[in-house]
Amino acid sequence: MTKKNWVNYKTIKASVTIEQILRHYGVWDNLKPSGRSMIGCCPIHQGTNPRQFSVNPEKNIFNCFGDCQGGGNIIDLVAKMEKCDTKEAAKKIQNWFLGPAHNSPIQKTRDPGNAATKKDTQLVREKKEPPAPDPPQDAPVNPPLTFRLQTVPEHQFFVDRCFNQETVNHFGLGFCARGMMADRVAIPIENVSGELVAYCGRGVTPDQIESEKYKLPPGFNKSLVVYNLSRQPPGIKTLVVVESFLSVFRLYQAGINQVVAYMGSSMSDKQEDLITDFLGSAGQVILLLDADEAGNKGSDNCLARLSSKLFVKNLDISPLAKKPHLAGEEDLKKLFAPYI
């Protein structure tokens, strides 16, 4: 590799602000201040909701609470805008703002997926993923719904994924035939007080899964909710944290009831507060995230947030499956036997 092809990620993230990036795209002047954040329409998916796109200039990060359902740092933003990988995005930022004088070899950090980082730890990993920004202060607070969907609790989706009827009934799952969630499995979502605040429509056909696997209603802010926290009895001191609804269902069916999900690849400030407030200072969190790049980043994010407040243990799902919901129930029971 020649020197001109080197990309110094550390220098780029330390030297270039998200304001500079957004001004480059002509977006910054369209954003409005909201507390510590700047909000507006999402330039990535060309959204029209003026409160879906949130930027935290202090942390140099962004998040889209709409169709993108995610965020990240300046490199992630350019990668999404340019529809390229992160290395190419970093090279573009370097060329736009820093010039060739800043080109230098990449600073090596420990691979977050290697065996050394899978051990028990209360330490933050060497490579930290920036946390998701706070939702805008005037963002919707997910008011309780005034209706319940009419669903059918039998569908081939549950059979194919080996979810039994008791699990389906426990979580109130069902197939919806009409309305916004038509032809999808409807998953009720409750806030910490047990109030129904939304339904998520899980795709069941290949076309649905390819285009929009999880469909959330407009205006719902998932970063304000920890899924299944409302079902946890007061006084417990251990929570298992996973990424997805299906992982919650699989662990519950394996007899691991104290499991919650943050419904994405990174934990928000509000979700962090909900978990730490619920457990108290003597609590512990067991992470069981997907064995992929997003899961590795999620582990970094959760460790950075929680390890200074709670005991955090990071378990590796990869010997069993790529994702917790794909693992066998007996294998999951053995994995958690020493802890729960």
N, C-alpha and C positions, 0 to 999 in steps of 0.2 A: 504493500500500500504506500502511495506517495504521500508526502506531507500535506499537500493541498487537499487530500481527501479525508484528513483527520477531522473529527468533530469533537469538540470539548463540551460535553453536555453540562458539566458543572459550571463552567464559565458562562455559558449561554444563559442558564437559568438565574445566575447571580447578577448578570449584567443587563439583561433586557427585561423590561416591564411588560405586563399584560396590556397596559394602556398603550404602549408603543405598538404592540401587535394589532390591537383593535383600531388604532389610528391608521395603521398601514392599510387596513381593510375598509376604512371610512365608516367605522361603526361607533367609535367612542362617543362622538358628539350626539348620537341618538339615544344614549343611555341616560337614565335618571338616577340621582342619588336616593338610596333607601337605607338609612342607618349606616353601617360600615360598608355596604355593598353599593354597586351600580347595577341597575336592572334595565331590561328592555326586551325587544323581540330577539329571538335566537337567530344569529346570522348563519349558523351551520345548516339547520334544516329549513331556513327561511320562514320561521314561524311568524305568527301575527299577534300572539298574546304578549302584551308589553311587560309582563312580569315573569315570563318563563326563564329568561336568561339572566343569570346572576354572576357578577364579577366581584371578587374580593381583592382590591388593589394591594392591601397590606400583605396578604399571603401569596399574591401573584397567581391566583387560581380562578377557575370559572366552573359553572355548573349549569346545565340545562335541565329544568324540571319538567320539560315537555317531551317531545318525541325522541330526543337524543337520550334521555334518561341517564345522564352521566356527565362527567367533567374531567378536570385535571389541570395540568400546568400549561405553560405557554407552548411547549413542544406538542403536547396533546391537541391543543387548540389549532395550531397550524396544520397538524396532520389531518384533522377532521375537515378543516376548511379546504385544504389542497387535495384531500382524498389520496394521501400518500402514507408511507410508514413513518415511524418516528425519526429514524435516521435521516431520511430525506428532508423531513420537516426541520430538524435541527440544522442541517446544512443550509436550508433556505434562510433561517433566522440569522445564522452566522454571516451569510453573504449580505443580507439586507442591512444589518445593524453593526456588525463587528469587523467585517473585512478579513482578509487573509492573515493579518498580523496576529490574530487570536487563534489561528489554527494550531492545535497541538494534540499529542496522543490522548486518547480517551483515558480518563482516570479509572482504573479498574476497581470494582467493588465486588464483594462476595455475591455470588449468584443466590438470589433469594429462594431458589428452588432446591439448593443442594442439601445434603443430609445434615450439615452442621447447623443449619438454621431451623431444623425441625425438632430440636431438643427442647426440653422444658426450659422456660425462660420467663423472667420478668424484665428483661432488658430489651430495649428498642433495637431493632436490627440496624445494621450499618447503612442499608439502603432504605430510606424512608420515602413512602409515597405521600405527597401532600394531601391533607385532609380535605373532604368536600367542604365547600364554603357554606356559611350559614344561609338558610333561605331568607329572602328579603323580609324585613321586619313587618311589612304590611301584607305579606303573603297570606293566603287563606289558611285558616287553622283547622281545616277538615271538620266542618260541623257535622253532627250526627245526621244520618239519613232519616227521612220520614217514611221510608217504604222498605220492603224486602222483596227481592226477586222471587218469582215462582220458578223453581227448578226441579228437575227430576234427578234423584240420587243414584240412578243406575246409568252407566255408560261404559262402552268398551274401553275408554281411556283408563278407567280405574282398574279394569281387569288386566289390561296390557301392562300396567305398571305395578301390579300385584298389591294394590291398596284394597284392604278388606272393607266390608260394609260398616264395621264399627268405626274405623278411621274416617270414612266418608261422612258418617253421621256426626262424629265428634267435632269435626271442623266445619260442618254445615255445607259441604260441597254439593254441587249438583250441575247438571247440564241445562243450559238456558236456551230456549227455543226462539226468543224474540227480544226486541229492544237492542240497546247498545252492545250487550254481551251475547247476542244471538249466535247460536252454533258454537258456543265456547263453554268450557267448564268455568263456572262462576265460583270464585273464592272470596268469602266474606272477610273483610279486614276490620278489626276493632281497635280502638285506641286503648290506652292503658287503663281507662275506667270501664272498659267492656262495652262501650257504645259503638254500634255499627257505623263506620264512617265512609266505607267504599266497598266496591266489588272489583276484583281483578279477573279479567277474562283470559283464561289460559287456552291458547290455540290447541286444536286437536287434529287438524289436517296438515299435511305437508306444506300447503300454500300458506296457511295461517302462521305456522311455525317459522317459515322462511321470511315472511313479511312483517309480522308483529306477534311474536310468541306470547307476550304478556300485554294485555290491553288494559290501561287504567283510565278512569274517567277524567275529562278535562277539569282542571282546577284542583285535583287531588294531589297533595304533596306527601309522597311516601317517606321523605326524609324526616317527617314529624312523628312517625309511627315505628315501633318495633313489633313485628308480627308475632303473635302468640304470647306476648308478655301479659296480656289481660287474663290468660288462663293459668298463670303461675300463682301458687298459694303464697300468701305473705309469710315472710320469715325464712324462706329458703336462702341458702348461701352460695349455691352454684347454678350457673346458667351455661348451657351449651349454645354457642352462637354459630349459625350457619348462614349461607347466602340466600337460599331460595325456599319457596313454599314447599316444594316437593321434598327437600331434605328434611324439613320439619315433619312432614307426614311420615317419611320413612323411619326417622328416629323414634317418633311416637309409637309407631307400630312395633318397633323393636323394644319397647318398654322404657325408652328414655324420654320422659315426659317434660323435663325442664329444659326445653329447647326453644329458641327464638331465632328469628331471621331479620336481617336489616334490608332484605329485598333489593340487593344490588351488589356492586363491586367495591363500594366504599361506605364507611359509616359517617353520618353527619354529626354535628355538634349536639343536636337535640337527641339523637339516638344514643350517643355516648352518655348524656345526662340521664336519660331514662334508665339505662342499664345500671349505671353507678348508683343512682339514687335508690333503685329498687333493691340492690344487693347490700348496700352499705359498705363501709371501709373494710369489713372482715370478709367480704365476698370473694368469689373466684369465678373466672370466666374460662371455659374450655372452648378454644377455636377449632372448628372442623370445616375448613373452607375447601373449595374445589381445587383439584390438583392441576391447575392451568395458570397461565400468566395473570389473569384477573384474580384468581384465588391467591396467588403469591402477593400481588399488590394489596389485596384486601387484608391479608395477614399483617403486612407492614403497617397499613393504616390503623388496624385495630390495636396492634401492639403499641404503636406510637401514642394512641389515645388513652388506652386503658392501663398500661403496665405501671404507671406511676400512682394509680389509684386503687388497683385491685391486683390480686394474684392472677396471672394469665398463663395458661398452658396451651400450647399449640400442638395439636395432634395432626399426624400426616395420614390422609385418606388414601394416598397413592398405592400402598400395597394391596388395598382392597378393591378400589375402583377409582375412576377419574372424578366422580362426584358422589357425595354421601347418599343421594337417593338411588344410586345404581349399586350400592353395596348390599350384601346379604344381611338379613336381620341377625343371624347368629354371629356373624363376623363383627357386627356393630356392638352386640352385647359383650363380646369378649374384649373389644377395644376399650369400652367404657367401664368394664368391671372394676378396675382398680380405683376409679374416681367417683362413681355414682352408685 
